[in-house]
Amino acid sequence: MNKYYIVTFQNTHEAMKAEREAIKKRIKVVVIPTPTYITKSCGISLKIDEENIQSIIELRISESIKVKEIFVRDGESVKVMVI
């Protein structure tokens, strides 16, 4: 299994806004149901490939999107990413 990132949000509105911003910047994202072992706050998250995570972090830093947390999924391991 490849390494990928799961970006979580406070609510669905913020998740959909992040998807729109990513699409505008031509960043490949996939909307997925938030795994319940991660959080129960928002039902949807964005799945990001390793080559696109830095672009998402830049959107967060520029305050274009509001991210709750970013998780790294590598095989069976899931860890919170520290930015």
Buried (B, 14 or more C-beta within 10 A) or exposed (E): EEEBBBBBBEBEEBBBBBBEBBEEBEBEBEEEEBBEEBBEEBEBBBBBBEEBBEBBBEBBEEEBBBBBBBBBBEEEEEEEEEE
